[in-house]
Amino acid sequence: MPPDRGHVATEQRHPHSGDFDLLATLEQVQAMAKDHSVVHEAVAKASPAIAAFVDALVPRIRAGGRLFYCGAGTSGRLGVLDASECPPTFCSDPGQVIGLIAGGDLALRKSSERREDEFDGIAAEFDAHKLGANDALLAIAAGGTTPYAIGAISLAKNLGALTGFLVCSPREKPSGCDHLIVLETGPEMLTGSTRLKAGSATKLVLNCVTTILFTKLGKVHGNLMVDLAATNDKLVDRAIRTLRMFDPSLDRDCASKLLHSSGGRVKTAIVMRVCELSRADAELHLAKNDWNLRRSLDAS
């Protein structure tokens, strides 16, 4: 017999969706939208725990460490999604944030639900990536009981890594967990289907973790993605508009030429323009200031 998970909050029956199948389509949409209002409240309530994990994470990444997400099913897919979006958003090294899912990449498209029961299922991945003391792991499990995620925490802690556990059901810290983040999203409209508001809350937390991490690493200036690489029409347009925010006297044509001369790197182009430097000198100036745009501009 499997363990009885009847006590888990995300497995409870929703008190207001017992007749969901009888509702009109519009009523179903409205009910789901209303139910998702708890997502923001849950993340706001957990914000001190989220902030504590990020504050512990930043120095490890600065020292050359990596952030690993891991989970099974929806939890694993959300981790892989967030990790995959960091390089295009922040021009980060693809190896800085890594998403691992029970069952491997095949599980991103085809369910491998039984793999979540393997307590040591992530061991081979940790070996392949040579997980170490500078690294950090954020395991994700909506119900907080997944053996794959709990085992990953234990193994990562034994290897010296910082460990966090993101769950949507109240529980105590498992062995080896440094940071427990609890999102109290409650029962789902479809009993136990944590791809719904638990998944939405989880995605919001992952957005917070990597956005704040890379902001603190100097890849954001104000609310601008100044480290993006302009590799398609949309990003070239965004880069041109960003350059013109720093110097409104630039017309689009001049901004485009400046971007081209910088190698398509917005941060470099800004320093070239504002500090009146060549591309090589701008890159040297940025390097001296840890590639932090604000610090580079202040130093000039």
N, C-alpha and C positions, 0 to 999 in steps of 0.2 A: 504493500500500500504506500502511496506517496504521502509526504507530510501534509497534515491538515493546515491549509493556509486561510481558514475561515476567519481568523482574527485580523488579517491584514486589511488596512483601511481601503486600499484600492480594489479589494475583492468583495467589498460590501455591496449590497443592492441599493441603488439610488432611490431615495424616498419619493421622488417626483417624476420618475420616468417609467412607472409600471405599466402605463398604457401607451408607450411610445409608438408601438406599431399601429395603434388606432388613430393617431393624430393625422391631420391633413399635412401636406408637404410643407406649407408655410409655417405651421405650428411646430413641426419638427425642427426646421431651421432656427426658428426663434428660440425654441427650448435649448438647442445646442449652443447658440450664441450666448444666451443668458447663463448657461452652466459654465461657460468659459470665463465669466467675470471673476471667478475665484483665482484664476491663473496669476493675475497681477498681484492680488493680495498675498498669495502664497509666496511668491518670489520676494515681495517687499518684506514680509515677515522673516524670511531667511537671509536677508541682505547682510546682516553682520557675519554670518557663517560663510557666505560667499566671499565677502571682502577679506576675511581672515585667510581663506584658502589662496586667493589671488596674491595677497601680500606675502605669503610664504612662498608662492610660486615664482614671483618675479626675480628674486636674486638667484635662484637656481637656473633660470633661463639665461640670465645675464652671464652666468658662469659657464655657459655652454651646454646646459642641460636641456632636456626635452620634456614636453607634456604629452602623456599618453592618455587617451580615453579608452575605456573598454566597457563592453556590455553585450547583451544578447538581444536579438529581435529588434524592436523599435529603439530601445536604448542604445544598442550598438550602432544602428544605422544613423542615429542622430549624432553620435560622436564622430563617426566617419565623415558625415556631411559637414559638420563644423570644422573639422581638421582640413578637409579638402578646400574649404573656402578661404582659408588664411592666406595662402600664397597669392591668389589674384587680388585680394583685398589689401594686404599689407606688404606685398612683395617679399614675403618671408620665405625662409628656406623650407621646402616641403618636409624636411626632417625635423623641424622644430615642434610641430604638433602632429601627432600620429593617432589615427583612430583604428582600434582593433575590435573585431566583432567575433563572437563565438561562431565557429564554422567557417571562418575566413571570408574572403571577398565574395565567394559564391553566395554566401548568406545575405548579401546586400540585395539580391534579386530573388533568391529562392529560399524560403524558410528552412532553417536548420534548428528548430526549436529544441530538439533533444540535446544538442550540444551545450545548452545552458546548464545542464545538470552536472557537467564535468568540473569538479572543484579545482583541478590542476590543468584545465583545458588551455590556459594561456601560457603555460610554461615554455613551450617551444617558441612562441612569439617573443617572449622576454629574452630567451637565449639568443635568438636570431638578431634582435636589436641591441643585445648587450646592455640591458637595463642596469643602471648603476646609481650611485649616491647623489649625483647631480640632477637626476631625473625626478619626475613627478607623475603620479597616476591618479586620475579621477575615474573611479569605477561608477557605473550608472546602472541602477536597477529600480524601476518604479516601485515595486512591492518591497524591495529591500531584502529579499530572501534568496536571490539567484546564486547558486553555488559557484558558477563561473566568475561572477563579479566579486563575491566574498573571498574566494580562493585567490583571485588576482591581488587583492589588497594584502593578504597574508604573505604571498610570495614577494610582492614588491617591497614590503616593509623589511623582509629578511635580506633583500638586496640593497637596503639602505635608502630607498627612494621615499620622497614625500608622498603620503597617501591621503586621498579624499574619497568620500562615498556620497553620491547624490541619489537620494531616494524620495519617493512621494508618499511614504507611509511611515509614521513615527516608529522608531526603534532605537535601541541602544547602539553605541559604537561597536562594530565587530572588532575582533582582535587585529591589531596592527593598523587601525585606522587613526590617522592624525586629525582629520577634519570631516565631520559629519554634517551634511547639508540636507535638511529635511524640508520638502515642499508639501504642505498639507493641502493637497488638492481634493481629497475625499473620494467618494464613490463615483464611478463613471456612468454616463447615460446608458451605455451598454455594459453590463456588469463585468468587470475585470478587463475591459478593453482599454489598456493604458496608452494606446496610440492616440487617444483623445486628449483630454485636458492635461493629463500627466505628461504626455508627450510634448504638448505646447509649452508647459511650464519648464520642462527639461531643456527644450530648445532655447528658451529665453535665458536660462541660467548659463548655458554654453555660450550664447551670444555675449553675455556679460563677461565671462571669464576671458575669452580671447580678445574681445574689443578692448577691455581695460588692460590686459597684459600688454598688448602691442602699443597701446597709447603710452603706457609707462616706459616702454622700450624706445619711444621717440618716433614711432611711425605714424603718429597723428598730430596735427597742429591745430589747436582749437577743435573744430569738428570736421576738419578736412583730411582726406586720405592722401597725404603728401608723399607717400612712399609707393604709390601705385605705379606700375609700369604700363605705359600707354601702348597696348598691343592690338587694339581693334578700334573701330570708328567711335563707338560709344565712349571708350576710355580716353581716346585722343580728344574728343570734344570736352569731356570732363576735365582733362588736364589743362586744356586751353583756357577754360573758364576759371579754373583754380589759379592759373598764372595771372590772369587779369584781376583777380581779387587782390593779389599782392601789389599789382601795379596797374591801376585803372587806365593809365595812359597807353597801355598796349592795345592795339587793335588785334583782331583775331589772326590776321595774316602774320603780324610780327610775333605774336605769341606762338603760333605754329612753327615758325622758323626757329624761335628760341628753344622750343621743345625738341625739335629735330637736332639742333646743335648740342643739346644736353644728352643725346642718346636715348631720348624718350623717357627720361627720369625727371619727375616733377620737382622733387626736392633739390636736385642739382640745378635745374633751370631757375628755380627761385633764387638760390644763392648767387648764381651767375648774374642775374638781373639786379637784385637788390644790392649786392656787394660789389658789383661791377668787376667780376672775375672771369677768367677763362674757365672752360670746363675742367681742365686738369687742376687748376688752383681751387675751384669750387669744391671739387671732390676731396682735395687735400684738406681744405678748411673744414668740411663736414667730418672727415675722418678724425681730425684733431678734437672735435667736439662730440665724439661718439655718434656721429650721424644724426644728432638731435638738431632739428631745424631751428627751434626757438633759441637754443643755446648758441648755435652758429650765428644767427642773426644778431643776438645780443652781443656776442664777442666781436662782431665787426664794427 
